[in-house]
Amino acid sequence: MPFKRYVVELGYGADLHGADPTKAAIRAVKDAISRSCLCGLFDIVGIEDPGEMHVAVKIGCPKPGDVVAEEVLAEIPFGTKELEVVEGGLLTQGLEVPSLGSGDNILVAIASLTVSVNID
């Protein structure tokens, strides 16, 4: 099945209290999705079902091995999905507020969402 890239969208997410890479990755995916209206897939490419698209998610964050893939991919509403997590993002000192999470680190994740469709 030959897929052709249609759009690449970027997103940013942070966990300000707790340095949770999954939480930051989910926020980065939601940020990317919030700026994307893929009407061209329907109007120009001619797909009839949003399930026909494929979404490749790439996350760059500290502690990539701690990202829970199923939770991140659950944020993608349509299509087939794949996830790659690599070392990246940012870990910086913040402020510990125990009622919001443990630790005083801010963890930042970056997401790249590549949407492709079958051109046959």
C-alpha positions as CSV (number, residue, x, y, z in Angstrom):
1,M,0.0,0.0,0.0
2,P,1.9,3.2,-1.2
3,F,1.3,6.0,1.3
4,K,2.0,9.6,0.5
5,R,2.7,12.2,3.2
6,Y,0.0,14.9,3.4
7,V,1.0,17.0,6.3
8,V,3.5,17.3,9.1
9,E,2.4,19.2,12.2
10,L,4.5,20.0,15.3
11,G,3.5,20.4,18.9
12,Y,4.9,21.3,22.3
13,G,3.9,19.9,25.7
14,A,5.3,20.2,29.2
15,D,4.7,18.8,32.6
16,L,5.5,21.6,35.0
17,H,5.2,19.6,38.2
18,G,6.4,16.0,38.2
19,A,8.5,15.7,35.1
20,D,6.2,13.0,33.6
21,P,7.3,12.3,30.0
22,T,4.0,10.7,29.1
23,K,2.0,13.6,30.3
24,A,4.2,16.0,28.4
25,A,4.1,13.9,25.2
26,I,0.3,13.7,25.4
27,R,0.2,17.5,25.7
28,A,2.5,17.9,22.7
29,V,0.3,15.6,20.6
30,K,-2.8,17.5,21.6
31,D,-1.1,20.8,20.7
32,A,-0.2,19.6,17.2
33,I,-3.7,18.2,16.7
34,S,-5.3,21.5,17.8
35,R,-3.7,23.4,14.9
36,S,-4.7,20.8,12.2
37,C,-7.8,20.8,10.0
38,L,-7.2,18.1,7.5
39,C,-10.1,19.1,5.2
40,G,-7.8,18.7,2.2
41,L,-7.7,15.0,2.7
42,F,-11.4,14.9,2.0
43,D,-11.8,17.8,-0.5
44,I,-8.6,17.3,-2.5
45,V,-7.3,13.8,-1.9
46,G,-10.8,12.3,-1.8
47,I,-10.7,10.0,1.2
48,E,-14.1,9.2,2.5
49,D,-13.3,7.8,5.9
50,P,-10.8,9.4,8.4
51,G,-9.7,5.9,9.3
52,E,-8.0,5.7,5.9
53,M,-5.2,8.0,7.1
54,H,-2.0,6.9,8.8
55,V,-0.5,9.0,11.6
56,A,3.2,8.6,12.5
57,V,4.0,10.3,15.8
58,K,7.5,11.1,16.8
59,I,8.2,12.4,20.3
60,G,11.5,13.9,21.5
61,C,11.7,14.1,25.3
62,P,14.0,13.4,28.2
63,K,13.5,9.9,29.6
64,P,12.1,8.4,26.3
65,G,11.9,4.9,27.8
66,D,9.4,6.1,30.4
67,V,6.8,7.2,27.8
68,V,3.7,5.0,27.8
69,A,3.0,4.5,24.1
70,E,-0.6,3.4,24.4
71,E,-1.6,6.6,26.3
72,V,0.1,8.8,23.7
73,L,-1.4,7.0,20.7
74,A,-4.9,7.1,22.3
75,E,-4.9,10.9,21.6
76,I,-4.9,10.3,17.9
77,P,-8.6,10.2,17.0
78,F,-8.4,8.5,13.5
79,G,-6.4,6.2,11.3
80,T,-3.7,3.7,11.9
81,K,-1.0,4.9,14.2
82,E,2.7,4.4,15.0
83,L,5.0,6.0,17.6
84,E,8.7,6.6,17.8
85,V,10.2,8.2,21.0
86,V,13.7,9.6,20.9
87,E,15.9,11.5,23.3
88,G,15.2,15.2,23.1
89,G,13.1,17.9,24.6
90,L,14.2,19.7,27.7
91,L,14.5,19.1,31.4
92,T,14.9,22.3,33.5
93,Q,14.4,23.4,37.0
94,G,11.0,24.6,38.0
95,L,9.2,24.9,41.4
96,E,8.0,22.1,43.6
97,V,4.4,22.4,44.5
98,P,3.5,19.1,46.3
99,S,-0.2,19.4,45.6
100,L,0.5,19.5,41.8
101,G,3.2,16.8,41.7
102,S,6.5,15.7,43.2
103,G,9.8,17.2,42.1
104,D,11.0,20.6,40.9
105,N,11.7,19.7,37.3
106,I,9.9,20.9,34.2
107,L,9.9,18.3,31.4
108,V,9.3,19.5,27.8
109,A,8.3,17.2,25.0
110,I,8.1,17.9,21.3
111,A,5.8,16.1,18.9
112,S,5.9,15.6,15.2
113,L,2.7,14.2,13.6
114,T,3.0,13.1,10.0
115,V,-0.3,12.3,8.3
116,S,-0.2,10.0,5.2
117,V,-2.8,8.5,3.0
118,N,-2.9,5.6,0.6
119,I,-2.6,7.1,-3.0
120,D,-4.0,4.0,-4.7
